[in-house]
């Protein structure tokens, strides 16, 4: 079953409609590039010199992926561990950030959660933390990872309706 979700974003700028759709193997080279560049942009405090395009493959193995596409260009993706309702990755091409792709991906993922959703966000990634909190995610705890300290955030169904 093909599923495309059409989202209209920022009509004042007359941007073409944004589509969120399931992943296809033909997306891999584009999403690899987004993953590499968006991490370098979002996490400047980390040494990304060893990061490679193929890191995307390991980071999303066994996960359900959603792709944001606009005007025929893949501009972002989200990957989810469905059994855990865990959003593992959400990255948008830096040149398309702030135009609604991240929100559309997040809303697509949230709509498929069967219970409370979870994600980890690096504490130093303050822009991402503010983004998730605007969408109803709440900090539950914190921890330590190889990339640095992180917050564990939860999203409860119906949180956006508060």
C-alpha positions as CSV (number, residue, x, y, z in Angstrom):
1,X,0.0,0.0,0.0
2,X,1.5,3.3,-1.0
3,X,1.0,6.1,1.5
4,X,1.8,9.7,0.9
5,X,0.9,12.4,3.3
6,X,0.6,15.8,1.7
7,X,1.3,18.8,4.0
8,X,1.0,22.4,3.0
9,X,3.7,24.5,4.6
10,X,4.3,28.2,4.8
11,X,1.8,29.3,2.1
12,X,3.1,32.9,2.3
13,X,6.4,31.8,0.7
14,X,4.5,29.8,-2.0
15,X,6.7,26.7,-1.2
16,X,5.6,23.6,-3.1
17,X,3.7,21.1,-1.1
18,X,5.6,18.9,1.3
19,X,5.1,15.1,1.1
20,X,5.9,12.7,3.8
21,X,6.1,9.1,2.6
22,X,7.6,5.7,3.5
23,X,11.2,5.0,2.6
24,X,12.3,3.4,-0.6
25,X,15.7,1.9,-1.3
26,X,16.2,4.5,-4.0
27,X,16.2,7.1,-1.1
28,X,19.4,5.8,0.4
29,X,22.1,7.9,-1.3
30,X,20.1,11.1,-0.6
31,X,19.4,10.3,3.0
32,X,23.0,9.3,3.6
33,X,24.0,12.8,2.5
34,X,21.4,14.5,4.6
35,X,22.4,12.4,7.7
36,X,26.1,13.3,7.3
37,X,25.6,17.1,6.6
38,X,22.8,17.6,9.1
39,X,24.8,16.0,11.9
40,X,27.8,18.1,11.2
41,X,25.6,21.2,11.2
42,X,23.6,20.3,14.4
43,X,26.5,18.9,16.4
44,X,29.5,21.3,15.8
45,X,31.0,20.4,19.2
46,X,31.7,16.9,18.0
47,X,34.6,15.9,15.8
48,X,32.8,14.7,12.6
49,X,36.0,14.1,10.6
50,X,35.5,10.3,10.8
51,X,31.8,10.3,9.9
52,X,31.0,8.7,6.6
53,X,27.9,8.5,4.3
54,X,27.6,4.8,5.3
55,X,26.9,5.8,9.0
56,X,23.3,6.2,7.9
57,X,23.0,2.5,7.1
58,X,24.0,1.4,10.6
59,X,22.0,4.2,12.3
60,X,18.8,3.2,10.7
61,X,19.2,-0.6,10.4
62,X,15.9,-2.4,11.2
63,X,14.0,0.9,11.7
64,X,10.9,2.2,9.9
65,X,11.8,5.3,7.9
66,X,9.7,8.3,6.7
67,X,11.0,10.7,4.0
68,X,10.1,14.3,3.6
69,X,10.1,15.3,0.0
70,X,9.5,18.7,-1.5
71,X,9.3,19.6,-5.2
72,X,10.9,16.2,-6.0
73,X,13.8,16.7,-3.6
74,X,14.3,14.5,-0.5
75,X,14.8,17.1,2.3
76,X,14.7,15.1,5.5
77,X,13.9,11.8,7.2
78,X,12.8,10.2,10.5
79,X,13.6,6.7,11.6
80,X,11.6,4.9,14.3
81,X,11.9,1.7,16.3
82,X,8.2,0.9,16.1
83,X,7.9,-1.7,18.8
84,X,9.4,0.8,21.3
85,X,7.6,3.9,20.0
86,X,11.2,5.3,19.9
87,X,12.1,8.1,17.5
88,X,15.7,7.4,16.8
89,X,16.6,9.9,14.1
90,X,15.0,13.0,12.7
91,X,17.2,15.1,10.4
92,X,16.4,17.8,7.8
93,X,18.8,19.1,5.2
94,X,20.2,22.3,6.8
95,X,19.2,24.4,3.8
96,X,15.5,23.4,4.3
97,X,15.3,23.7,8.1
98,X,12.6,26.0,9.5
99,X,10.2,25.4,6.6
100,X,8.0,22.7,8.3
101,X,9.7,19.4,7.1
102,X,10.8,18.5,10.7
103,X,7.3,19.2,12.0
104,X,5.7,17.2,9.3
105,X,8.0,14.2,9.9
106,X,7.5,14.4,13.7
107,X,3.7,14.6,13.3
108,X,3.8,11.6,11.0
109,X,5.8,9.6,13.5
110,X,3.6,10.7,16.5
111,X,0.5,9.7,14.7
112,X,1.8,6.1,14.5
113,X,2.8,5.7,18.1
114,X,0.7,3.1,19.9
115,X,1.5,4.5,23.4
116,X,3.9,7.1,24.9
117,X,6.7,8.0,22.5
118,X,10.3,8.4,23.4
119,X,13.5,10.0,22.0
120,X,16.9,11.1,23.2
121,X,18.2,14.6,22.4
122,X,21.7,15.7,23.1
123,X,21.7,18.5,25.8
124,X,24.0,20.7,23.6
125,X,21.5,20.5,20.7
126,X,19.4,23.3,22.2
127,X,17.6,24.0,18.9
128,X,16.4,20.5,18.6
129,X,15.3,20.4,22.3
130,X,13.2,23.6,21.8
131,X,11.7,22.0,18.6
132,X,10.6,18.9,20.5
133,X,9.3,20.8,23.4
134,X,7.2,23.0,21.1
135,X,5.6,19.7,19.9
136,X,4.6,18.5,23.3
137,X,7.6,16.4,24.3
138,X,8.7,16.6,27.9
139,X,12.0,15.9,29.5
140,X,11.8,12.8,31.7
141,X,15.4,12.1,32.6
142,X,19.0,12.5,31.4
143,X,21.9,10.3,30.7
144,X,25.3,10.0,29.1
145,X,26.2,8.7,25.6
146,X,29.4,8.7,23.5
147,X,28.2,11.9,21.9
148,X,27.6,13.6,25.3
149,X,24.9,14.2,27.8
150,X,21.4,13.7,26.6
151,X,17.8,14.2,27.7
152,X,15.2,11.4,27.4
153,X,12.0,12.9,26.3
154,X,8.5,11.5,26.2
155,X,5.5,12.4,24.2
156,X,2.1,11.3,25.4
157,X,-0.8,10.8,22.9
158,X,-3.0,13.8,22.9
159,X,-0.2,16.0,24.2
160,X,-0.5,18.4,21.2
161,X,-4.2,19.0,22.1
162,X,-3.4,20.6,25.5
